[in-house]
Amino acid sequence: MSKLSEIVDSLENRISKLLHRYEKLRQQNTRLEEELSVLRSQKEESEKEIETLREKCSSLKMANSMLGSDQYKRDTKLKINALVREIDQCITQLSE
């Protein structure tokens, strides 16, 4: 009988340890899911900010090219030439 009692006590002890471990892991999982959610929202905000900054950079480059900055003169000329060619094509299509 004492052998059976020892086995039952051992099982109860193991089950108790398992339940305690399960609860700790469940709490850790919840905490990690919350952290993941926060990190995802921070990532989205960062991506939006990056896109905004890229658009702003592009706008500034365009403004510099319009102002005739030496750095962007070539780009400005190429854009103007492309626009002129496109207008010529439109005129040609309209006159046909």
C-alpha positions in Angstrom: 0.0 0.0 0.0 2.8 2.4 0.8 4.2 1.8 -2.7 1.0 2.8 -4.2 0.8 5.9 -2.0 4.3 6.9 -3.1 3.4 6.5 -6.8 0.2 8.6 -6.3 2.2 11.3 -4.5 4.9 11.3 -7.2 2.2 11.6 -9.9 0.5 14.5 -8.0 3.8 16.2 -7.7 4.6 15.8 -11.4 1.1 17.0 -12.4 1.5 20.0 -10.1 4.8 20.9 -11.6 3.4 20.4 -15.1 0.4 22.7 -14.4 2.7 25.3 -12.9 5.0 25.1 -16.0 2.0 25.3 -18.3 0.7 28.4 -16.5 4.1 30.1 -16.8 4.3 29.3 -20.5 0.8 30.5 -21.1 1.6 33.8 -19.4 4.9 34.1 -21.4 3.0 33.4 -24.6 0.4 36.1 -23.9 3.2 38.6 -23.1 5.0 37.7 -26.3 1.8 38.1 -28.4 1.3 41.5 -26.9 4.9 42.5 -27.7 4.5 41.2 -31.2 1.4 43.3 -31.7 3.2 46.4 -30.5 6.2 45.7 -32.7 3.9 45.2 -35.8 2.2 48.5 -35.2 5.6 50.2 -34.8 6.7 48.6 -38.0 3.7 49.8 -39.9 4.2 53.4 -38.5 7.9 53.2 -39.6 7.0 52.0 -43.1 4.5 54.8 -43.4 7.1 57.3 -42.3 9.6 55.9 -44.7 7.1 56.2 -47.6 6.3 59.8 -46.6 10.0 60.7 -46.5 10.6 59.1 -49.8 7.8 61.1 -51.4 9.2 64.2 -49.7 12.7 63.5 -51.1 11.3 62.9 -54.5 9.4 66.2 -54.4 12.5 68.0 -53.2 14.5 66.5 -56.1 11.9 67.6 -58.5 11.8 71.1 -57.0 15.6 71.3 -57.3 15.5 70.2 -60.9 12.8 72.8 -61.6 15.0 75.5 -60.0 17.8 74.6 -62.3 20.2 73.2 -59.8 23.5 72.1 -61.5 23.1 68.6 -60.1 19.7 68.1 -61.7 20.1 70.1 -65.0 20.6 66.9 -67.0 17.6 65.2 -65.4 15.5 68.3 -66.1 16.6 68.4 -69.7 15.8 64.7 -70.2 12.3 65.2 -68.6 11.6 68.2 -70.8 12.7 66.3 -73.9 10.5 63.3 -73.0 7.5 65.6 -72.4 8.2 67.4 -75.8 8.4 64.0 -77.6 5.1 62.9 -75.9 3.4 66.1 -77.0 4.7 65.7 -80.5 3.3 62.2 -80.6 -0.1 63.4 -79.4 -0.2 66.1 -82.0 0.7 63.6 -84.7 -2.1 61.3 -83.6 -4.6 64.2 -83.5 -3.6 65.3 -87.0 -4.2 61.9 -88.5 
